[in-house]
Amino acid sequence: MTFRVAQRLADLPPPATIAMAQRARALKAEGVDVISLALGEPDFPSPPEAVEAAYAAGRAGDTRYPPVDGTIALKDAVIAKFRRDNGLDYARNQILIANGGKQIIFDAFMATLDPGDEVIVPAPYWVSYPLIAQMMGAVPVPVACQETDGFRLRPDALKAVLSPRTRWLVLNFPSNPTGAVMGPDDLAAIAEILRAYPDVLVLSDEIYEHLTFGDRVHASLAAVAPDLADRILTLNGVAKAYAMTGWRVGFAGGPAPLIAAMAKVQGNATSGVCTLAQAGAVAALNGDQSRIASMRDTYARRRDQVVGALRAIPGITCANPDGAFYAYPGIAALIGRTTPGGLVIDTDVTFAQTLLEEAHVSTVPGTAFGVSPHLRLSIAASDDQLASALDRISSFVAKLR
């Protein structure tokens, strides 16, 4: 037979972050010394109390099917976390535990989107927001955030793209890929626009909330605008702040009807999250929080190292990220230049691919995030790796003509 893929997947490109990482792994398998800055994964170990709690849960026989929407212990830890860190109060029926933050997005969109609905996604955006919306038959609507504004979403730009078909607005601050942070005043201005559109839901992805630098602080939209809380889904997880990417534990707080609908989706997809991972997440959320500050200080130092080095390369610009662990340099001045081998750098995709093949540094082109010509570099790598990668990028650019 001839295999036929479902139409919802036919025009769906693979996430560029994964594609670049796969090519980097292939080169490494061939013995090439590749430095990968493509994936956003902390280079810190998971909290030891999380590892011990998961081990203890397994030894105690906590290996049965979990509740679809999460264990009571983890729900209570999440409720305490939201109250402690965000000033938000949720009941257990307003909390959903999922297989990573990405499943929270999938559950929410599957539960609410019909074909033709619109999802507003500030650009640059994390690649999965528009792709998941597209899988549901919805229409992703990017709204440009300018480098000169620190890549923050401006109220007038949002107002210009809102329509009767708008179902969701996605907010991701601190941002992947830019590191932009929206402060309380920024969010209050967005909330004022949303009050005129009562049917628009808001997905506030706050997975990088603890990673802000200098005097920048994180604010939750649901705390800034509590009158909108009945249509705000606040997403988080243990992957970034607790360096627990492989545990696959995401969570969200939101209005009970939405959470119930999302749980129905999850119950027919993956069901509940691994019991051992949930036990580890409880220990992380309830345990020593001081190591987060240490991680944040390390990322801040690396941010300064990377941004300073990038700005020193002729032809590259770089906004100073206020959070997360990415840099998003602009390479507009390098488009049109030619490599020593005669290849014309016509797009940021070509730049990223050629940088990987010739200089052996893996990045992700800005095209994947909706704003080009840029690159996304993860600073969640060792100091030595970052220094070597930046030297290679500088040498690669210097050879372009």
FIMARDREN-169674 format. One record per residue (C-alpha): chain; residue in one letter; y, x, z negated; residue number from 1. Coordinates in steps of 0.02 Angstrom, whole numbers. Example, Ala and Ser with C-alpha at 12.3 -4.5 7.8 and 13.67 -1.06 7.14 Angstrom:
2
REC  doti  tivex      yy      xx      zz  paro
REC     A      a    -225     615    -390     1
REC     A      s     -53     684    -357     2
//
This chain:
401
REC  doti  tivex      yy      xx      zz  paro
REC     A      m       0       0       0     1
REC     A      t     182      48      18     2
REC     A      f     266      62    -150     3
REC     A      r     422     -44    -165     4
REC     A      v     547     -10    -304     5
REC     A      a     642    -156    -382     6
REC     A      q     810    -188    -302     7
REC     A      r     898    -158    -468     8
REC     A      l     842      23    -457     9
REC     A      a     856      51    -270    10
REC     A      d    1037     108    -272    11
REC     A      l    1038     177    -448    12
REC     A      p    1065     366    -452    13
REC     A      p     985     471    -588    14
REC     A      p    1105     523    -727    15
REC     A      a    1188     684    -670    16
REC     A      t    1173     760    -844    17
REC     A      i     984     747    -834    18
REC     A      a     977     805    -652    19
REC     A      m    1075     964    -690    20
REC     A      a     970     999    -844    21
REC     A      q     810     977    -743    22
REC     A      r     869    1102    -612    23
REC     A      a     917    1225    -749    24
REC     A      r     743    1208    -827    25
REC     A      a     663    1237    -657    26
REC     A      l     760    1398    -634    27
REC     A      k     715    1454    -809    28
REC     A      a     532    1423    -769    29
REC     A      e     553    1543    -623    30
REC     A      g     616    1675    -743    31
REC     A      v     802    1655    -707    32
REC     A      d     919    1686    -855    33
REC     A      v    1007    1517    -855    34
REC     A      i    1135    1466    -985    35
REC     A      s    1134    1277    -996    36
REC     A      l    1293    1188   -1049    37
REC     A      a    1239    1026    -967    38
REC     A      l    1165     925   -1111    39
REC     A      g    1258     868   -1267    40
REC     A      e    1133     921   -1399    41
REC     A      p    1181    1001   -1566    42
REC     A      d    1111    1175   -1591    43
REC     A      f    1083    1142   -1777    44
REC     A      p     922    1093   -1865    45
REC     A      s     895     916   -1928    46
REC     A      p     930     892   -2115    47
REC     A      p     783     956   -2218    48
REC     A      e     785     798   -2324    49
REC     A      a     757     696   -2165    50
REC     A      v     607     802   -2116    51
REC     A      e     534     789   -2291    52
REC     A      a     561     601   -2298    53
REC     A      a     473     575   -2132    54
REC     A      y     328     684   -2190    55
REC     A      a     316     590   -2354    56
REC     A      a     318     423   -2264    57
REC     A      g     173     478   -2156    58
REC     A      r      75     542   -2305    59
REC     A      a     106     377   -2394    60
REC     A      g      33     278   -2248    61
REC     A      d     197     205   -2182    62
REC     A      t     125     202   -2007    63
REC     A      r     111      17   -1969    64
REC     A      y     215     -84   -1846    65
REC     A      p     396     -85   -1902    66
REC     A      p     511    -238   -1902    67
REC     A      v     588    -260   -1730    68
REC     A      d     766    -250   -1796    69
REC     A      g     737    -109   -1921    70
REC     A      t     670     -80   -2096    71
REC     A      i     764    -150   -2245    72
REC     A      a     787      26   -2314    73
REC     A      l     870      89   -2156    74
REC     A      k     975     -68   -2134    75
REC     A      d    1040     -46   -2311    76
REC     A      a    1077     138   -2278    77
REC     A      v    1172      89   -2121    78
REC     A      i    1269     -45   -2215    79
REC     A      a    1317      85   -2346    80
REC     A      k    1366     208   -2210    81
REC     A      f    1479      83   -2121    82
REC     A      r    1562      40   -2287    83
REC     A      r    1582     223   -2339    84
REC     A      d    1639     297   -2173    85
REC     A      n    1721     154   -2080    86
REC     A      g    1780      24   -2205    87
REC     A      l    1667    -107   -2125    88
REC     A      d    1559    -234   -2216    89
REC     A      y    1403    -301   -2133    90
REC     A      a    1257    -406   -2192    91
REC     A      r    1078    -362   -2146    92
REC     A      n    1074    -492   -2007    93
REC     A      q    1222    -401   -1928    94
REC     A      i    1129    -235   -1912    95
REC     A      l    1008    -181   -1775    96
REC     A      i     907     -19   -1774    97
REC     A      a     857      41   -1601    98
REC     A      n     774     185   -1510    99
REC     A      g     933     287   -1496   100
REC     A      g    1109     234   -1455   101
REC     A      k    1065     208   -1273   102
REC     A      q     948      65   -1317   103
REC     A      i    1088     -19   -1414   104
REC     A      i    1189     -21   -1252   105
REC     A      f    1040     -82   -1151   106
REC     A      d    1000    -220   -1276   107
REC     A      a    1181    -278   -1283   108
REC     A      f    1204    -283   -1095   109
REC     A      m    1034    -363   -1062   110
REC     A      a    1073    -498   -1191   111
REC     A      t    1245    -544   -1123   112
REC     A      l    1273    -495    -941   113
REC     A      d    1244    -604    -790   114
REC     A      p    1257    -546    -609   115
REC     A      g    1439    -527    -560   116
REC     A      d    1504    -505    -737   117
REC     A      e    1622    -357    -756   118
REC     A      v    1612    -214    -880   119
REC     A      i    1770    -112    -903   120
REC     A      v    1732      72    -930   121
REC     A      p    1874     195    -964   122
REC     A      a    1853     347    -853   123
REC     A      p    1799     483    -878   124
REC     A      y    1649     394    -951   125
REC     A      w    1476     436   -1013   126
REC     A      v    1362     414    -863   127
REC     A      s    1248     281    -938   128
REC     A      y    1379     145    -967   129
REC     A      p    1405      99    -784   130
REC     A      l    1224     132    -738   131
REC     A      i    1155      13    -869   132
REC     A      a    1284    -120    -822   133
REC     A      q    1233    -100    -640   134
REC     A      m    1049    -123    -686   135
REC     A      m    1095    -294    -755   136
REC     A      g    1180    -345    -593   137
REC     A      a    1352    -326    -672   138
REC     A      v    1501    -237    -595   139
REC     A      p    1566     -81    -682   140
REC     A      v    1756     -76    -675   141
REC     A      p    1824      98    -710   142
REC     A      v    1999     117    -779   143
REC     A      a    2075     289    -761   144
REC     A      c    2129     386    -915   145
REC     A      q    2247     528    -872   146
REC     A      e    2227     710    -923   147
REC     A      t    2414     712    -963   148
REC     A      d    2382     574   -1092   149
REC     A      g    2241     670   -1172   150
REC     A      f    2119     553   -1081   151
REC     A      r    2161     409   -1200   152
REC     A      l    2155     230   -1138   153
REC     A      r    2329     157   -1114   154
REC     A      p    2359     -29   -1146   155
REC     A      d    2446     -57    -979   156
REC     A      a    2299      21    -885   157
REC     A      l    2178     -93    -977   158
REC     A      k    2283    -248    -945   159
REC     A      a    2287    -210    -759   160
REC     A      v    2096    -223    -742   161
REC     A      l    2057    -368    -859   162
REC     A      s    2002    -523    -764   163
REC     A      p    1916    -691    -794   164
REC     A      r    1751    -604    -752   165
REC     A      t    1773    -470    -885   166
REC     A      r    1628    -480   -1009   167
REC     A      w    1636    -311   -1097   168
REC     A      l    1757    -172   -1132   169
REC     A      v    1673      -7   -1176   170
REC     A      l    1765     112   -1293   171
REC     A      n    1694     285   -1330   172
REC     A      f    1808     385   -1442   173
REC     A      p    1787     527   -1484   174
REC     A      s    1741     534   -1302   175
REC     A      n    1597     604   -1204   176
REC     A      p    1644     693   -1089   177
REC     A      t    1826     731   -1132   178
REC     A      g    1833     742   -1322   179
REC     A      a    1980     620   -1323   180
REC     A      v    2017     530   -1486   181
REC     A      m    2102     360   -1505   182
REC     A      g    2197     349   -1669   183
REC     A      p    2235     189   -1767   184
REC     A      d    2398     158   -1672   185
REC     A      d    2310     181   -1504   186
REC     A      l    2174      57   -1554   187
REC     A      a    2299     -68   -1624   188
REC     A      a    2387     -71   -1454   189
REC     A      i    2220    -103   -1366   190
REC     A      a    2179    -241   -1490   191
REC     A      e    2345    -326   -1453   192
REC     A      i    2298    -337   -1269   193
REC     A      l    2124    -403   -1311   194
REC     A      r    2192    -547   -1415   195
REC     A      a    2247    -630   -1254   196
REC     A      y    2068    -619   -1186   197
REC     A      p    1959    -706   -1318   198
REC     A      d    1799    -702   -1214   199
REC     A      v    1793    -512   -1194   200
REC     A      l    1665    -420   -1301   201
REC     A      v    1696    -240   -1354   202
REC     A      l    1566    -104   -1368   203
REC     A      s    1639      31   -1481   204
REC     A      d    1528     184   -1463   205
REC     A      e    1571     293   -1613   206
REC     A      i    1424     414   -1608   207
REC     A      y    1542     564   -1618   208
REC     A      e    1649     493   -1759   209
REC     A      h    1625     638   -1879   210
REC     A      l    1668     770   -1749   211
REC     A      t    1858     770   -1745   212
REC     A      f    1968     924   -1756   213
REC     A      g    2131     973   -1839   214
REC     A      d    2229     826   -1906   215
REC     A      r    2143     700   -1792   216
REC     A      v    2043     568   -1885   217
REC     A      h    1923     437   -1823   218
REC     A      a    1963     251   -1836   219
REC     A      s    1847     104   -1801   220
REC     A      l    1918     -36   -1695   221
REC     A      a    1835    -167   -1805   222
REC     A      a    1929     -97   -1956   223
REC     A      v    2094     -81   -1864   224
REC     A      a    2081    -260   -1796   225
REC     A      p    1969    -359   -1915   226
REC     A      d    2020    -522   -1832   227
REC     A      l    1921    -465   -1679   228
REC     A      a    1766    -417   -1777   229
REC     A      d    1669    -568   -1715   230
REC     A      r    1664    -490   -1541   231
REC     A      i    1653    -304   -1580   232
REC     A      l    1488    -211   -1577   233
REC     A      t    1504     -44   -1669   234
REC     A      l    1374      81   -1609   235
REC     A      n    1320     239   -1697   236
REC     A      g    1165     341   -1737   237
REC     A      v    1098     499   -1816   238
REC     A      a    1087     605   -1658   239
REC     A      k    1253     696   -1656   240
REC     A      a    1322     708   -1833   241
REC     A      y    1150     742   -1909   242
REC     A      a    1076     843   -1764   243
REC     A      m     932     721   -1747   244
REC     A      t     929     692   -1559   245
REC     A      g     740     690   -1545   246
REC     A      w     715     564   -1685   247
REC     A      r     782     425   -1573   248
REC     A      v     869     320   -1705   249
REC     A      g    1025     223   -1657   250
REC     A      f    1105      78   -1747   251
REC     A      a    1242     -50   -1727   252
REC     A      g    1339    -175   -1829   253
REC     A      g    1411    -332   -1753   254
REC     A      p    1417    -522   -1753   255
REC     A      a    1252    -600   -1806   256
REC     A      p    1224    -704   -1647   257
REC     A      l    1243    -549   -1538   258
REC     A      i    1129    -446   -1650   259
REC     A      a     997    -584   -1645   260
REC     A      a    1003    -590   -1455   261
REC     A      m     989    -401   -1444   262
REC     A      a     839    -403   -1562   263
REC     A      k     756    -530   -1447   264
REC     A      v     778    -409   -1301   265
REC     A      q     711    -264   -1402   266
REC     A      g     562    -363   -1462   267
REC     A      n     507    -384   -1282   268
REC     A      a     542    -204   -1232   269
REC     A      t     504     -68   -1359   270
REC     A      s     489    -169   -1520   271
REC     A      g     541     -74   -1677   272
REC     A      v     583     109   -1704   273
REC     A      c     452     233   -1768   274
REC     A      t     432     208   -1955   275
REC     A      l     434     395   -1991   276
REC     A      a     596     418   -1894   277
REC     A      q     675     273   -1989   278
REC     A      a     625     352   -2155   279
REC     A      g     705     515   -2100   280
REC     A      a     864     425   -2048   281
REC     A      v     876     342   -2219   282
REC     A      a     869     513   -2301   283
REC     A      a    1002     583   -2184   284
REC     A      l    1123     439   -2207   285
REC     A      n    1101     435   -2396   286
REC     A      g    1090     624   -2419   287
REC     A      d    1206     772   -2425   288
REC     A      q    1352     739   -2307   289
REC     A      s    1437     908   -2333   290
REC     A      r    1341     994   -2193   291
REC     A      i    1433     882   -2068   292
REC     A      a    1597     969   -2114   293
REC     A      s    1515    1138   -2085   294
REC     A      m    1454    1084   -1913   295
REC     A      r    1626    1015   -1872   296
REC     A      d    1709    1180   -1919   297
REC     A      t    1588    1273   -1806   298
REC     A      y    1625    1157   -1660   299
REC     A      a    1812    1173   -1689   300
REC     A      r    1800    1362   -1680   301
REC     A      r    1695    1353   -1522   302
REC     A      r    1816    1227   -1448   303
REC     A      d    1958    1352   -1469   304
REC     A      q    1851    1491   -1396   305
REC     A      v    1801    1390   -1242   306
REC     A      v    1970    1310   -1205   307
REC     A      g    2061    1475   -1223   308
REC     A      a    1941    1563   -1105   309
REC     A      l    1946    1423    -977   310
REC     A      r    2136    1417    -975   311
REC     A      a    2138    1604    -944   312
REC     A      i    2043    1581    -779   313
REC     A      p    2165    1560    -633   314
REC     A      g    2143    1390    -551   315
REC     A      i    2068    1302    -703   316
REC     A      t    2158    1180    -818   317
REC     A      c    2088    1111    -979   318
REC     A      a    2151     976   -1096   319
REC     A      n    2120    1017   -1279   320
REC     A      p    1979     905   -1340   321
REC     A      d    2017     825   -1509   322
REC     A      g    1836     783   -1547   323
REC     A      a    1653     782   -1494   324
REC     A      f    1581     945   -1426   325
REC     A      y    1633     951   -1244   326
REC     A      a    1768    1028   -1136   327
REC     A      y    1820     943    -975   328
REC     A      p    1912    1073    -870   329
REC     A      g    1998    1028    -707   330
REC     A      i    1959    1130    -552   331
REC     A      a    2072    1048    -422   332
REC     A      a    2151    1215    -374   333
REC     A      l    1979    1285    -332   334
REC     A      i    1928    1149    -210   335
REC     A      g    1933    1214     -32   336
REC     A      r    1895    1393     -80   337
REC     A      t    1747    1488      -8   338
REC     A      t    1608    1588     -89   339
REC     A      p    1570    1766     -30   340
REC     A      g    1422    1691      63   341
REC     A      g    1535    1574     162   342
REC     A      l    1502    1411      70   343
REC     A      v    1656    1300      54   344
REC     A      i    1680    1225    -119   345
REC     A      d    1726    1050     -59   346
REC     A      t    1689     950    -217   347
REC     A      d    1656     977    -401   348
REC     A      v    1474     936    -363   349
REC     A      t    1465    1084    -245   350
REC     A      f    1554    1192    -374   351
REC     A      a    1431    1146    -512   352
REC     A      q    1278    1168    -401   353
REC     A      t    1338    1336    -335   354
REC     A      l    1387    1396    -509   355
REC     A      l    1210    1358    -566   356
REC     A      e    1124    1439    -417   357
REC     A      e    1234    1596    -409   358
REC     A      a    1303    1623    -585   359
REC     A      h    1161    1534    -675   360
REC     A      v    1272    1424    -783   361
REC     A      s    1227    1241    -792   362
REC     A      t    1368    1115    -809   363
REC     A      v    1393     935    -751   364
REC     A      p    1517     889    -613   365
REC     A      g    1657     769    -658   366
REC     A      t    1607     655    -515   367
REC     A      a    1465     594    -627   368
REC     A      f    1592     538    -757   369
REC     A      g    1707     449    -637   370
REC     A      v    1850     576    -630   371
REC     A      s    1848     730    -521   372
REC     A      p    1868     871    -483   373
REC     A      h    1815     921    -659   374
REC     A      l    1667     994    -750   375
REC     A      r    1592     947    -917   376
REC     A      l    1539    1091   -1026   377
REC     A      s    1447    1066   -1190   378
REC     A      i    1507    1181   -1328   379
REC     A      a    1350    1142   -1430   380
REC     A      a    1281    1315   -1391   381
REC     A      s    1282    1480   -1484   382
REC     A      d    1437    1590   -1485   383
REC     A      d    1346    1722   -1382   384
REC     A      q    1288    1596   -1253   385
REC     A      l    1463    1523   -1236   386
REC     A      a    1541    1696   -1218   387
REC     A      s    1415    1745   -1084   388
REC     A      a    1435    1580    -992   389
REC     A      l    1624    1594    -990   390
REC     A      d    1613    1773    -924   391
REC     A      r    1499    1713    -784   392
REC     A      i    1616    1569    -740   393
REC     A      s    1765    1687    -736   394
REC     A      s    1673    1809    -623   395
REC     A      f    1613    1668    -509   396
REC     A      v    1790    1600    -489   397
REC     A      a    1862    1773    -459   398
REC     A      k    1749    1794    -307   399
REC     A      l    1808    1633    -224   400
REC     A      r    1929    1651     -80   401
//
